[in-house]
């Protein structure tokens, strides 16, 4: 079995680890100043934010085409037709739809498309778990049950300093965004599990206050001191990420995964100030291969 994903799942694995786990990443794309870049192919994350800082316009993003996915499925099927294609939420991207259309175009491949109903690190957890389970010889049905469990156990929250990127990308209500901008409110946004869309969980007057509010929301879901699996991510804000990690670490018994940068395509919708966290009870991950 082989694993296909997209660059929005934010796997912090080396190229050697990706090859060993048979994970294949199809890049999302971002257009800035009229030029389109495929993530990890034409542009790296640090370079994107340097360009964004001097750009006159705001970026737009796009998912891979069905044809791009079909090309990958066709190539992989020649080696092993059993493919799990695991992608960021259909509530936030058309990537799942493109993958499903591609699967119908390549009958020689046995493609199962999985909607993570989330994104970034939490989606990456599902991808890596599937790959490690496949390497350990788990059946497809066992892996799909595992992904359901991880999806249900995992949550994501993030905050940011400016809302113009989210408003421009159409990922939140324009009216709510305008009100928050006028009042200089920093929202705490999460991904709800039923539709995999953004939902506002709280707000604060300052960025530091929003980080504290984010952690307060975590304590409403998990008692302080609970053993959690946790990963902090950021767009281009390492100081904010360090602040968030420190606040989380004060409240919980954390198994920390490496802090990293989110996909530049996700960052195009949040802006460089975004910091976020993926978390879930450690018990839900205890039997991962």
C-alpha positions as CSV (number, residue, x, y, z in Angstrom):
1,X,0.0,0.0,0.0
2,X,1.1,3.5,-0.8
3,X,0.1,6.8,0.6
4,X,-0.7,10.0,-1.4
5,X,-1.3,13.3,0.3
6,X,-1.2,17.0,-0.4
7,X,1.2,19.7,0.9
8,X,-1.4,21.1,3.2
9,X,-1.1,18.2,5.6
10,X,2.2,19.6,7.0
11,X,4.3,16.4,7.5
12,X,7.5,17.3,9.3
13,X,9.4,14.3,7.9
14,X,12.7,14.2,6.1
15,X,12.7,13.2,2.4
16,X,14.3,9.9,3.5
17,X,11.5,9.2,6.0
18,X,8.9,10.1,3.3
19,X,10.5,7.6,0.9
20,X,10.7,4.9,3.5
21,X,7.1,5.3,4.5
22,X,6.0,5.4,0.8
23,X,4.3,8.8,1.2
24,X,3.9,10.8,-2.0
25,X,3.0,14.5,-1.8
26,X,1.1,16.3,-4.5
27,X,1.7,20.1,-4.2
28,X,-0.9,22.7,-3.6
29,X,-0.3,26.0,-5.5
30,X,-0.3,29.7,-4.6
31,X,-0.5,32.7,-7.0
32,X,1.2,35.9,-6.0
33,X,1.6,39.0,-8.2
34,X,0.3,37.0,-11.1
35,X,2.8,34.2,-10.8
36,X,1.8,30.7,-9.8
37,X,4.1,28.6,-7.5
38,X,3.7,24.9,-6.6
39,X,4.6,24.4,-3.0
40,X,7.9,22.6,-2.5
41,X,8.6,22.5,-6.2
42,X,8.8,26.2,-7.4
43,X,9.0,27.9,-4.0
44,X,9.9,27.2,-0.4
45,X,8.0,28.5,2.7
46,X,10.6,31.1,3.8
47,X,10.9,32.5,0.3
48,X,7.1,32.9,0.0
49,X,6.8,35.1,3.1
50,X,9.7,37.3,1.9
51,X,7.7,37.8,-1.4
52,X,4.5,38.3,0.5
53,X,6.0,41.1,2.6
54,X,6.7,43.3,-0.5
55,X,3.7,42.2,-2.6
56,X,1.1,44.8,-3.5
57,X,-1.7,42.3,-3.8
58,X,-2.9,39.4,-1.7
59,X,-2.3,35.7,-2.7
60,X,-4.8,33.2,-4.0
61,X,-4.5,29.4,-3.8
62,X,-5.6,26.4,-5.8
63,X,-5.7,22.6,-5.2
64,X,-4.0,20.1,-7.6
65,X,-6.1,19.2,-10.7
66,X,-7.7,15.8,-11.1
67,X,-5.2,15.3,-13.9
68,X,-2.2,15.8,-11.6
69,X,-3.6,13.3,-9.1
70,X,-4.4,10.8,-11.9
71,X,-0.8,11.0,-13.1
72,X,0.5,10.2,-9.7
73,X,-2.0,7.3,-9.2
74,X,-1.2,5.9,-12.6
75,X,2.6,5.9,-11.9
76,X,2.2,4.4,-8.4
77,X,-0.3,1.7,-9.6
78,X,2.4,0.2,-11.8
79,X,4.3,-0.7,-8.6
80,X,1.4,-1.3,-6.1
81,X,-2.2,-0.5,-7.0
82,X,-3.4,-0.2,-3.4
83,X,-3.4,3.5,-2.6
84,X,-4.7,5.6,0.3
85,X,-5.1,9.2,-0.7
86,X,-5.4,11.3,2.4
87,X,-6.2,15.0,2.2
88,X,-7.0,18.3,3.9
89,X,-10.6,19.0,4.8
90,X,-13.2,19.1,2.0
91,X,-14.8,21.9,4.0
92,X,-11.8,24.1,3.3
93,X,-10.4,22.9,0.0
94,X,-11.5,21.2,-3.2
95,X,-8.5,18.8,-3.0
96,X,-10.7,15.8,-1.9
97,X,-13.0,16.3,-4.8
98,X,-10.1,16.5,-7.3
99,X,-8.6,13.3,-5.8
100,X,-12.0,11.5,-6.1
101,X,-12.3,12.6,-9.7
102,X,-8.8,11.3,-10.4
103,X,-9.5,8.0,-8.8
104,X,-12.3,7.4,-11.3
105,X,-9.9,8.2,-14.1
106,X,-7.4,5.5,-13.2
107,X,-9.3,2.1,-12.9
108,X,-6.1,0.2,-12.6
109,X,-5.4,1.8,-9.2
110,X,-7.4,0.9,-6.1
111,X,-7.6,4.3,-4.6
112,X,-9.4,5.0,-1.4
113,X,-9.8,8.8,-0.8
114,X,-9.8,9.9,2.9
115,X,-11.1,13.3,4.0
116,X,-9.2,14.2,7.2
117,X,-11.8,16.9,8.0
118,X,-8.9,19.0,9.3
119,X,-5.6,20.4,8.0
120,X,-1.9,21.2,8.9
121,X,-0.4,19.1,11.7
122,X,-3.6,17.3,12.7
123,X,-4.1,16.1,9.1
124,X,-0.4,15.2,9.0
125,X,-0.9,12.9,12.1
126,X,-3.5,10.9,10.1
127,X,-1.2,10.6,7.1
128,X,1.9,9.5,9.1
129,X,-0.2,7.0,11.2
130,X,-1.7,5.5,8.0
131,X,1.8,5.1,6.5
132,X,3.3,3.5,9.6
133,X,0.3,1.2,9.9
134,X,0.6,0.2,6.3
135,X,4.3,-0.6,6.7
136,X,3.4,-2.7,9.7
137,X,1.1,-4.8,7.6
138,X,-2.3,-3.5,8.8
139,X,-5.2,-4.0,6.5
140,X,-6.9,-1.1,4.8
141,X,-10.0,-1.5,7.0
142,X,-7.9,-1.4,10.2
143,X,-6.1,1.7,8.9
144,X,-9.4,3.5,8.1
145,X,-10.7,2.7,11.6
146,X,-7.4,4.1,13.1
147,X,-7.8,7.3,11.1
148,X,-11.4,7.7,12.3
149,X,-10.1,7.4,15.9
150,X,-7.3,9.9,15.4
151,X,-9.7,12.3,13.6
152,X,-12.1,12.2,16.5
153,X,-9.4,12.6,19.1
154,X,-7.5,15.5,17.5
155,X,-8.3,19.2,17.7
156,X,-6.7,22.3,16.1
157,X,-6.9,25.9,17.2
158,X,-5.1,29.0,15.9
159,X,-4.9,32.7,16.3
160,X,-3.4,35.6,14.3
161,X,-2.8,39.3,14.4
162,X,-4.6,40.4,11.2
163,X,-7.7,39.2,9.4
164,X,-7.3,40.5,5.9
165,X,-5.9,37.3,4.6
166,X,-8.8,35.2,5.9
167,X,-11.3,37.7,4.6
168,X,-9.7,37.8,1.2
169,X,-9.6,34.0,1.0
170,X,-13.3,33.8,1.8
171,X,-12.7,31.4,4.6
172,X,-14.6,33.4,7.2
173,X,-17.7,35.7,7.0
174,X,-16.8,39.1,5.6
175,X,-19.1,40.8,8.1
176,X,-17.5,39.1,11.1
177,X,-14.1,39.9,9.8
178,X,-14.9,43.5,9.2
179,X,-16.3,43.9,12.8
180,X,-13.3,42.2,14.3
181,X,-10.9,44.4,12.2
182,X,-12.6,47.6,13.4
183,X,-12.5,46.5,17.0
184,X,-9.0,45.2,16.7
185,X,-10.1,41.8,18.0
186,X,-7.8,38.8,17.7
187,X,-10.0,35.6,17.1
188,X,-9.3,32.1,18.2
189,X,-10.4,29.8,15.4
190,X,-10.7,26.1,15.3
191,X,-11.7,23.4,12.8
192,X,-15.1,21.8,13.6
193,X,-15.3,18.1,13.0
194,X,-18.6,17.5,11.3
195,X,-17.9,19.6,8.1
196,X,-14.2,20.3,8.7
197,X,-14.8,24.1,8.4
198,X,-13.5,27.0,10.5
199,X,-15.4,28.0,13.6
200,X,-14.6,30.9,16.0
201,X,-14.2,29.7,19.5
202,X,-13.2,32.9,21.2
203,X,-11.4,36.3,20.9
204,X,-9.2,38.7,22.7
205,X,-8.1,42.3,22.4
206,X,-4.4,41.5,22.0
207,X,-2.4,38.7,20.4
208,X,-0.9,37.6,23.8
209,X,-4.5,37.6,25.2
210,X,-5.6,35.5,22.2
211,X,-2.8,32.9,22.9
212,X,-3.9,32.7,26.5
213,X,-7.6,32.4,25.4
214,X,-6.6,29.6,23.0
215,X,-5.0,27.6,25.9
216,X,-8.0,28.4,28.1
217,X,-10.2,26.7,25.5
218,X,-7.9,23.7,25.6
219,X,-8.4,23.4,29.3
220,X,-12.2,23.4,28.8
221,X,-11.8,20.3,26.6
222,X,-9.0,18.6,28.7
223,X,-8.4,18.9,32.4
224,X,-5.2,20.7,33.3
225,X,-2.4,18.2,33.8
226,X,-3.9,15.8,31.2
227,X,-1.4,13.8,29.1
228,X,-1.7,15.2,25.6
229,X,0.1,14.8,22.3
230,X,0.8,18.4,21.1
231,X,2.4,20.1,18.1
232,X,2.7,23.9,17.7
233,X,2.8,25.3,14.1
234,X,3.2,28.8,12.8
235,X,3.3,30.7,9.5
236,X,6.3,33.0,10.0
237,X,6.0,33.8,13.7
238,X,8.5,31.7,15.7
239,X,8.3,34.1,18.7
240,X,4.5,33.6,18.8
241,X,4.9,29.9,18.5
242,X,7.4,29.8,21.4
243,X,4.9,31.8,23.5
244,X,2.1,29.4,22.7
245,X,4.2,26.4,23.5
246,X,5.2,27.8,26.8
247,X,1.5,28.5,27.7
248,X,0.4,25.0,26.7
249,X,3.3,23.4,28.6
250,X,2.2,25.2,31.8
251,X,-1.2,23.5,31.7
252,X,-0.7,20.0,30.4
253,X,1.6,16.9,30.5
254,X,2.8,17.2,26.9
255,X,4.3,14.8,24.5
256,X,5.8,17.4,22.2
257,X,6.2,16.9,18.4
258,X,8.5,19.3,16.6
259,X,7.4,22.9,16.2
260,X,7.2,23.7,12.5
261,X,5.9,26.0,9.8
262,X,2.5,25.5,8.2
263,X,2.1,25.0,4.5
264,X,2.6,28.3,2.6
265,X,-0.8,27.7,0.9
266,X,-2.4,27.6,4.3
267,X,-0.3,30.6,5.4
268,X,-1.6,32.5,2.3
269,X,-5.0,32.3,4.0
270,X,-3.9,33.3,7.5
271,X,-0.9,35.7,7.0
272,X,2.5,35.4,8.5
273,X,1.4,36.1,12.2
274,X,-0.6,32.9,12.6
275,X,0.3,30.4,15.4
276,X,-1.7,27.3,16.1
277,X,-1.7,24.0,17.9
278,X,-2.8,20.4,17.2
279,X,-3.5,18.3,20.2
280,X,-5.3,15.2,21.5
281,X,-5.2,12.8,24.4
282,X,-2.1,10.7,24.4
283,X,-4.1,7.5,24.9
284,X,-5.6,7.8,21.4
285,X,-2.1,7.4,19.9
286,X,-0.7,4.8,22.3
287,X,-0.9,1.8,19.9
288,X,0.5,3.5,16.8
289,X,3.0,1.3,15.0
